[in-house]
Amino acid sequence: MGIRKTDGQTMRVAIVTGASRGIGRACAEMLARRGIRVFGFSRTAAEGSPDVSNRTGREPAGGMSQPEHIACDVTDSDSVAAGVEAVLARAGRVDIVVCNAGFGIAGPVETAAEAEVQRQFDVNYGGVVRVITAVLPHLRVTQGSIVCVSSVAALLPVPYQAHYSASKAALCALVLALRNEVSAQGVRVSCVLPGDTRTGFTDARWRTGRGAGASGSAGAGAESGGGGGVGVDGGGGGGAHGERAGVGEAANNADAHYPRAEAAIAKMEQDERRGMSADVVARAVVRAALARHPRPMRVVGAPYRLFAVLARVLPTGVVNRLEGMLYG
Ligand SMILES: NC(=O)c1ccc[n+]([C@@H]2O[C@H](COP(=O)([O-])OP(=O)(O)OC[C@H]3O[C@@H](n4cnc5c(N)ncnc54)[C@H](OP(=O)(O)O)[C@@H]3O)[C@@H](O)[C@H]2O)c1
């Protein structure tokens, strides 16, 4: 079932999470240019994307090559389920799912409040699980594919980005396990591991261990669409560090033990700002999404592929020391 193209073929349908900007937007636009009908799931719409969250009717809004926006928060199961239902109501099928929505927190491990760590995993790992759970029954019908956007940090965990690296490593583990669970059902699963990429990701990053209202370089709450961080106080505004009061003075002063953290994070952010374009990553994602036999994991960016090979062949202690010299 689905909309027929002028050549009589059924139009394939993709969902891309985190399609409002950066890598997700590049993936959505690239898939749409390939003649695939794309629905972008994010809390805000990409500029120019028609919002079809509450529209009924089957015709693509904004033309065949324009990704359509569905308002969705991947941390909310009901929102994800409603998003998938909206896609089925409008397009009748799902063939490709790109799990890309994500963000990063940075700072020494011990300065992150529990709620910040939970949020990191809730978006980067839990968000993927929610989406996959909602789409798998439909991908079985179309013999479709899932591509998850992890990070090279999953293979080479970065100091002062431990929780982010761990969330992305968890995602790789999920992909490798799921791949073997569903391959016999005809569903393909793979993940793409980009290195530094020039996107809004750097400005959206939360910095742990800061006073209230200093979540990231773009100001508080960039990740949550301007709402103000974790919001464990339930109020949203200024919430990212509201709960830190409960952690006590000792934790709030922990920063003093990490004199190199600021410089390391600044270097990492500079590398991102000078990183590859989102289109380079999108090409790898689209390739994986359309491949009959996608590789389980594809590292994107020549230097990062070399690092990944070195990480496989050199002793872990050596690789870890080298990473410490780069970022520690
Ligand atoms: N940039 C890099 O250097 C880099 C490197 C390796 C891996 N990655 C990974 O690539 C992916 C895309 O990042 P990017 O660089 O394109 O960053 P970005 O420009 O900040 O885009 C992040 C996207 O995720 C969406 N998002 C965040 N939280 C969400 C939520 N709760 N529900 C729904 N959507 C949510 C955002 O949309 P809304 O705010 O509108 O919801 C946005 O569209 C992430 O998973 C990131 O970890 C990035």
PDBQT file of the ligand as one rigid body, heavy atoms in Angstrom, charges set to zero:
ROOT
HETATM    1  N1  LIG A 401      28.146  16.979  14.791  1.00  0.00    +0.000 N 
HETATM    2  C1  LIG A 401      29.037  16.050  15.123  1.00  0.00    +0.000 C 
HETATM    3  O1  LIG A 401      30.261  16.329  15.245  1.00  0.00    +0.000 OA
HETATM    4  C2  LIG A 401      28.591  14.620  15.346  1.00  0.00    +0.000 A 
HETATM    5  C3  LIG A 401      29.575  13.620  15.360  1.00  0.00    +0.000 A 
HETATM    6  C4  LIG A 401      29.190  12.308  15.569  1.00  0.00    +0.000 A 
HETATM    7  C5  LIG A 401      27.855  11.977  15.739  1.00  0.00    +0.000 A 
HETATM    8  N2  LIG A 401      26.918  12.961  15.725  1.00  0.00    +0.000 N 
HETATM    9  C6  LIG A 401      25.514  12.562  15.929  1.00  0.00    +0.000 C 
HETATM   10  O2  LIG A 401      24.753  12.950  14.821  1.00  0.00    +0.000 OA
HETATM   11  C7  LIG A 401      23.384  13.118  15.200  1.00  0.00    +0.000 C 
HETATM   12  C8  LIG A 401      22.875  14.430  14.619  1.00  0.00    +0.000 C 
HETATM   13  O3  LIG A 401      23.599  15.486  15.213  1.00  0.00    +0.000 OA
HETATM   14  P1  LIG A 401      23.899  16.863  14.461  1.00  0.00    +0.000 P 
HETATM   15  O4  LIG A 401      25.364  17.012  14.435  1.00  0.00    +0.000 OA
HETATM   16  O5  LIG A 401      23.139  16.995  13.210  1.00  0.00    +0.000 OA
HETATM   17  O6  LIG A 401      23.351  17.846  15.594  1.00  0.00    +0.000 OA
HETATM   18  P2  LIG A 401      22.238  19.000  15.567  1.00  0.00    +0.000 P 
HETATM   19  O7  LIG A 401      22.482  19.917  14.421  1.00  0.00    +0.000 OA
HETATM   20  O8  LIG A 401      22.234  19.577  16.940  1.00  0.00    +0.000 OA
HETATM   21  O9  LIG A 401      20.867  18.206  15.301  1.00  0.00    +0.000 OA
HETATM   22  C9  LIG A 401      20.299  17.397  16.289  1.00  0.00    +0.000 C 
HETATM   23  C10 LIG A 401      18.898  16.997  15.857  1.00  0.00    +0.000 C 
HETATM   24  O10 LIG A 401      18.346  16.140  16.860  1.00  0.00    +0.000 OA
HETATM   25  C11 LIG A 401      17.029  16.600  17.166  1.00  0.00    +0.000 C 
HETATM   26  N3  LIG A 401      16.658  16.252  18.524  1.00  0.00    +0.000 N 
HETATM   27  C12 LIG A 401      17.366  16.473  19.685  1.00  0.00    +0.000 A 
HETATM   28  N4  LIG A 401      16.653  16.056  20.738  1.00  0.00    +0.000 NA
HETATM   29  C13 LIG A 401      15.487  15.543  20.241  1.00  0.00    +0.000 A 
HETATM   30  C14 LIG A 401      14.344  14.955  20.831  1.00  0.00    +0.000 A 
HETATM   31  N5  LIG A 401      14.223  14.806  22.166  1.00  0.00    +0.000 N 
HETATM   32  N6  LIG A 401      13.332  14.545  20.013  1.00  0.00    +0.000 NA
HETATM   33  C15 LIG A 401      13.419  14.706  18.679  1.00  0.00    +0.000 A 
HETATM   34  N7  LIG A 401      14.477  15.250  18.059  1.00  0.00    +0.000 NA
HETATM   35  C16 LIG A 401      15.486  15.670  18.836  1.00  0.00    +0.000 A 
HETATM   36  C17 LIG A 401      17.094  18.119  16.934  1.00  0.00    +0.000 C 
HETATM   37  O11 LIG A 401      15.788  18.605  16.615  1.00  0.00    +0.000 OA
HETATM   38  P3  LIG A 401      14.868  19.509  17.584  1.00  0.00    +0.000 P 
HETATM   39  O12 LIG A 401      15.769  20.286  18.496  1.00  0.00    +0.000 OA
HETATM   40  O13 LIG A 401      14.074  20.335  16.619  1.00  0.00    +0.000 OA
HETATM   41  O14 LIG A 401      14.016  18.518  18.292  1.00  0.00    +0.000 OA
HETATM   42  C18 LIG A 401      17.970  18.191  15.699  1.00  0.00    +0.000 C 
HETATM   43  O15 LIG A 401      17.210  18.047  14.532  1.00  0.00    +0.000 OA
HETATM   44  C19 LIG A 401      23.365  13.063  16.721  1.00  0.00    +0.000 C 
HETATM   45  O16 LIG A 401      22.897  11.803  17.145  1.00  0.00    +0.000 OA
HETATM   46  C20 LIG A 401      24.831  13.246  17.107  1.00  0.00    +0.000 C 
HETATM   47  O17 LIG A 401      25.132  12.612  18.321  1.00  0.00    +0.000 OA
HETATM   48  C21 LIG A 401      27.251  14.275  15.522  1.00  0.00    +0.000 A 
ENDROOT
TORSDOF 0
